[in-house]
Amino acid sequence: MFPWFSCPKSKMKYQRELHFARRVAVAAGENARRLRAAGVAAEIKPDDSPVTAADKDNERLIREAIETEFPNDGLLGEEGSCKSGASGRRWIVDPIDGTRDFLRGNRFWCVLIALEADDEPLVGVAHFPMLDETYWAVAGAGAYLNVERLHASARTTLAESSFHANGLQLPEARPHLPTVIDVMQRSWSVRAYGGGLDACSVAAGKVDVWFEPKVEPWDLAPLRLIVEEAGGVFFALDGSRRIDRGSAFGCAPGLAAEIRRAFGIR
């Protein structure tokens, strides 16, 4: 039983789904650690991103758990899982977010699991096995790190902000590099931990702006909810809050207007 289950049901919806997502994310994290200790090699997918046997086995583990526990729900996974469901709900899964970090032995990879309905996230979990940290959120109930309530920062100017940008080596980033450099040089600090941890750090108030020029829905589904439930702001380069637009920003609320102006976003 997880600590937040002491909350009355009237105060938190989707407790069953949250318990399930947390439990399965932790199990997948342990599975990936075990497989990596035995040795893993990478294949290159058509989009030039790496994939390992651990990515595929984690997705299998999560898919089978969803099919057992929530057989009427749909599923979208990075490694090919795709299923329509009769319930109108869909689980979105990234079995290892940060496969490059996973391969290199860096500690910032995570397991991402979200549940959505009508394009709105209901439950989101980002579990970092090597950090012993689980970020999670439920729609309308806030965002948390383990049992600690999270709040985005109160920063209102770039001069006092930490700016984190990923994927700047990608072709999709090229049109935005002049703006990125300008924002970097106006910021208090510039860092990049990797998309999952950067986004969660925005929710925790430790990072003020996070930018991804190329991302997929499974990279973003739980992160959008975690950022927004912490009081942060999430949007894509087209200005929408959708996770299927191929890009993402997460930022402190006091910086959203400045970032939108800098990148020409209405």
C-alpha positions as a printed NumPy array, in Angstrom:
array([[  0.   ,   0.   ,   0.   ],
       [  1.414,   3.384,  -0.992],
       [  1.238,   6.335,   1.445],
       [ -1.152,   8.418,  -0.639],
       [ -3.796,   5.711,  -0.386],
       [ -4.697,   7.106,   3.02 ],
       [ -6.41 ,   9.936,   1.095],
       [-10.223,   9.627,   1.16 ],
       [-11.644,   8.556,  -2.175],
       [-13.732,  11.706,  -2.254],
       [-10.519,  13.726,  -2.45 ],
       [ -8.676,  11.709,  -5.094],
       [-10.078,   9.967,  -8.125],
       [ -8.436,   7.116, -10.019],
       [ -6.801,   5.586,  -6.954],
       [ -6.932,   2.112,  -8.476],
       [ -5.336,   3.34 , -11.716],
       [ -2.684,   5.293,  -9.827],
       [ -1.784,   2.321,  -7.643],
       [ -1.537,   0.154, -10.752],
       [  0.624,   2.619, -12.707],
       [  2.993,   3.135,  -9.795],
       [  3.31 ,  -0.585,  -9.128],
       [  3.914,  -1.501, -12.758],
       [  6.394,   1.353, -13.302],
       [  8.438,   0.176, -10.33 ],
       [  8.349,  -3.424, -11.585],
       [  9.45 ,  -2.307, -15.057],
       [ 12.252,  -0.245, -13.565],
       [ 13.555,  -3.248, -11.649],
       [ 13.237,  -5.405, -14.765],
       [ 15.3  ,  -2.945, -16.784],
       [ 17.974,  -2.745, -14.075],
       [ 18.236,  -6.539, -14.021],
       [ 18.505,  -6.804, -17.798],
       [ 21.116,  -4.073, -17.997],
       [ 23.237,  -5.769, -15.331],
       [ 23.268,  -8.858, -17.548],
       [ 24.409,  -6.765, -20.526],
       [ 22.424,  -5.007, -23.239],
       [ 23.184,  -3.895, -26.776],
       [ 21.336,  -1.37 , -28.899],
       [ 19.662,  -1.609, -32.257],
       [ 18.913,   1.524, -34.272],
       [ 15.294,   2.236, -35.166],
       [ 14.22 ,   3.971, -38.403],
       [ 14.173,   7.331, -36.608],
       [ 17.848,   6.794, -35.592],
       [ 16.987,   6.343, -31.925],
       [ 18.371,   3.337, -30.027],
       [ 16.31 ,   0.475, -28.674],
       [ 17.386,  -2.414, -26.46 ],
       [ 15.965,  -5.749, -25.384],
       [ 15.137,  -4.053, -22.079],
       [ 12.921,  -1.476, -23.828],
       [ 11.031,  -4.244, -25.59 ],
       [ 10.735,  -6.487, -22.549],
       [  9.558,  -3.607, -20.379],
       [  6.842,  -2.775, -22.884],
       [  5.772,  -6.425, -22.92 ],
       [  5.616,  -6.449, -19.115],
       [  3.542,  -3.258, -18.982],
       [  1.287,  -4.306, -21.88 ],
       [  0.464,  -7.646, -20.285],
       [ -0.279,  -5.976, -16.952],
       [ -2.68 ,  -3.524, -18.613],
       [ -4.406,  -6.293, -20.579],
       [ -4.924,  -8.23 , -17.341],
       [ -6.004,  -5.359, -15.088],
       [ -7.807,  -3.079, -17.553],
       [ -8.757,  -5.233, -20.571],
       [-11.194,  -2.668, -21.985],
       [ -8.645,   0.166, -22.114],
       [ -6.592,   1.077, -25.178],
       [ -2.802,   1.226, -25.327],
       [ -0.088,   3.162, -27.151],
       [  3.541,   2.229, -26.531],
       [  6.796,   3.47 , -27.996],
       [  7.917,   0.005, -29.037],
       [  4.901,  -0.785, -31.179],
       [  2.064,  -1.642, -28.813],
       [ -1.185,  -0.228, -30.152],
       [ -4.676,  -1.28 , -29.142],
       [ -8.086,   0.343, -29.303],
       [-10.268,  -0.054, -26.248],
       [-13.994,  -0.097, -25.643],
       [-13.721,   2.068, -22.519],
       [-12.681,   5.282, -24.284],
       [ -9.531,   5.391, -22.165],
       [ -5.956,   4.804, -23.32 ],
       [ -2.699,   4.004, -21.54 ],
       [  0.384,   5.652, -23.063],
       [  3.729,   4.038, -22.257],
       [  7.415,   4.775, -22.719],
       [  9.053,   1.652, -21.269],
       [ 12.463,   3.336, -20.971],
       [ 12.565,   7.075, -21.495],
       [ 16.205,   7.983, -21.998],
       [ 17.54 ,   4.831, -23.651],
       [ 20.803,   6.628, -24.431],
       [ 21.275,   7.322, -20.718],
       [ 20.312,   3.718, -19.957],
       [ 22.963,   2.434, -22.357],
       [ 25.695,   4.714, -21.044],
       [ 25.027,   3.963, -17.399],
       [ 23.679,   7.427, -16.579],
       [ 21.083,   7.562, -13.844],
       [ 18.42 ,   9.787, -15.397],
       [ 16.374,   7.265, -17.418],
       [ 12.836,   6.514, -16.313],
       [  9.638,   4.565, -16.976],
       [  6.702,   6.687, -18.137],
       [  3.078,   5.56 , -17.817],
       [ -0.052,   7.666, -18.294],
       [ -3.782,   7.124, -18.607],
       [ -5.848,   9.493, -20.751],
       [ -9.418,   9.918, -21.909],
       [-10.654,  12.372, -24.539],
       [ -7.067,  13.594, -25.038],
       [ -6.833,  14.654, -21.402],
       [ -4.422,  12.927, -18.992],
       [ -5.991,  11.417, -15.888],
       [ -3.008,   9.731, -14.219],
       [  0.711,  10.146, -14.874],
       [  3.746,   8.389, -13.402],
       [  7.445,   8.954, -14.08 ],
       [  9.58 ,   6.466, -12.146],
       [ 13.368,   6.905, -11.965],
       [ 14.728,   3.578, -10.692],
       [ 18.331,   4.731, -10.274],
       [ 17.297,   7.812,  -8.286],
       [ 14.623,   6.107,  -6.15 ],
       [ 12.227,   8.854,  -7.22 ],
       [  8.677,   8.545,  -8.488],
       [  6.904,  11.635,  -9.765],
       [  3.164,  11.243, -10.142],
       [  0.003,  13.235, -10.655],
       [ -3.745,  12.744, -10.785],
       [ -6.016,  15.171, -12.602],
       [ -7.312,  17.718, -10.12 ],
       [ -5.295,  16.315,  -7.198],
       [ -1.831,  17.838,  -7.65 ],
       [  1.618,  16.498,  -8.481],
       [  3.982,  14.722,  -6.13 ],
       [  7.504,  13.373,  -5.759],
       [  7.042,  10.181,  -3.752],
       [  4.83 ,  11.739,  -1.015],
       [  5.929,  15.387,  -1.311],
       [  3.559,  17.853,  -2.987],
       [  5.218,  19.704,  -5.871],
       [  4.957,  23.337,  -6.917],
       [  6.449,  25.048,  -9.951],
       [  8.772,  27.937,  -9.233],
       [  7.757,  31.57 ,  -8.771],
       [ 10.449,  32.89 , -11.158],
       [  9.228,  35.611, -13.502],
       [ 12.329,  36.582, -15.517],
       [ 14.862,  34.612, -17.53 ],
       [ 17.652,  36.397, -15.692],
       [ 16.772,  34.414, -12.562],
       [ 15.817,  31.182, -14.332],
       [ 17.356,  27.823, -15.158],
       [ 16.743,  26.889, -18.805],
       [ 16.943,  23.246, -19.904],
       [ 16.835,  22.253, -23.58 ],
       [ 17.206,  18.789, -25.107],
       [ 17.623,  17.444, -28.63 ],
       [ 19.425,  20.494, -29.974],
       [ 21.453,  18.221, -32.283],
       [ 18.306,  17.193, -34.177],
       [ 17.26 ,  18.661, -37.54 ],
       [ 13.941,  19.717, -35.986],
       [ 15.839,  22.01 , -33.615],
       [ 17.741,  23.877, -36.342],
       [ 15.122,  26.559, -37.104],
       [ 14.894,  27.403, -33.408],
       [ 18.606,  27.493, -32.551],
       [ 18.999,  31.295, -32.793],
       [ 16.135,  31.741, -30.34 ],
       [ 17.423,  28.967, -28.082],
       [ 20.853,  30.603, -27.941],
       [ 19.286,  33.967, -27.141],
       [ 17.211,  32.46 , -24.342],
       [ 20.254,  30.596, -23.024],
       [ 22.346,  33.75 , -22.882],
       [ 19.583,  35.6  , -21.052],
       [ 19.128,  32.826, -18.488],
       [ 20.661,  32.471, -15.053],
       [ 21.837,  28.918, -15.859],
       [ 21.663,  26.401, -18.713],
       [ 21.464,  22.661, -18.088],
       [ 19.996,  19.447, -19.544],
       [ 19.333,  16.29 , -17.552],
       [ 17.14 ,  14.552, -20.135],
       [ 13.517,  15.216, -21.   ],
       [ 11.784,  13.254, -18.252],
       [ 13.869,  14.604, -15.401],
       [ 13.908,  18.137, -16.808],
       [ 10.105,  18.197, -16.977],
       [  9.708,  16.735, -13.504],
       [ 12.207,  19.269, -12.193],
       [  9.996,  22.046, -13.596],
       [  7.161,  20.592, -11.534],
       [  9.439,  20.497,  -8.488],
       [ 10.42 ,  24.153,  -8.9  ],
       [ 14.086,  23.267,  -9.481],
       [ 14.03 ,  24.093, -13.219],
       [ 12.141,  27.027, -14.691],
       [ 11.988,  26.35 , -18.453],
       [ 12.231,  23.043, -20.348],
       [ 12.19 ,  22.735, -24.148],
       [ 11.989,  19.746, -26.498],
       [ 12.058,  20.43 , -30.263],
       [ 11.167,  16.821, -31.158],
       [  9.112,  14.493, -28.983],
       [  6.395,  11.853, -29.273],
       [  3.178,  11.414, -27.267],
       [  4.7  ,   8.654, -25.117],
       [  7.498,  11.057, -24.117],
       [  4.974,  13.606, -22.87 ],
       [  1.75 ,  12.003, -21.633],
       [  2.59 ,  11.792, -17.908],
       [  4.927,  14.802, -17.977],
       [  2.256,  17.234, -19.132],
       [  0.01 ,  16.213, -16.253],
       [  2.826,  16.367, -13.685],
       [  3.886,  19.839, -14.833],
       [  0.361,  21.237, -14.963],
       [ -0.781,  19.732, -11.664],
       [  2.249,  21.398, -10.035],
       [  1.038,  24.761, -11.331],
       [  3.398,  24.878, -14.302],
       [  2.5  ,  25.65 , -17.906],
       [  2.78 ,  23.187, -20.799],
       [  2.52 ,  24.022, -24.509],
       [  3.911,  23.041, -27.9  ],
       [  5.491,  25.224, -30.574],
       [  2.045,  25.603, -32.157],
       [  0.724,  27.059, -28.909],
       [ -1.549,  24.132, -28.059],
       [ -1.408,  21.921, -24.979],
       [ -1.546,  18.752, -27.073],
       [  1.082,  16.035, -26.725],
       [  0.948,  15.001, -30.391],
       [  2.397,  18.187, -31.918],
       [  6.02 ,  17.002, -31.872],
       [  7.432,  19.618, -29.501],
       [  7.043,  20.729, -25.903],
       [  7.729,  23.446, -23.376],
       [  7.2  ,  23.253, -19.65 ],
       [  7.785,  26.33 , -17.548],
       [  6.99 ,  28.266, -14.419],
       [  3.737,  30.191, -14.859],
       [  5.464,  33.556, -14.548],
       [  7.675,  32.774, -17.559],
       [  5.105,  31.432, -20.02 ],
       [  4.376,  34.766, -21.693],
       [  8.079,  35.583, -22.1  ],
       [  8.858,  32.192, -23.615],
       [  5.905,  32.44 , -25.984],
       [  7.097,  35.862, -27.155],
       [ 10.677,  34.677, -27.602],
       [  9.635,  31.741, -29.801],
       [  6.854,  33.606, -31.626],
       [  4.094,  31.441, -30.145],
       [  0.589,  32.871, -29.926]])
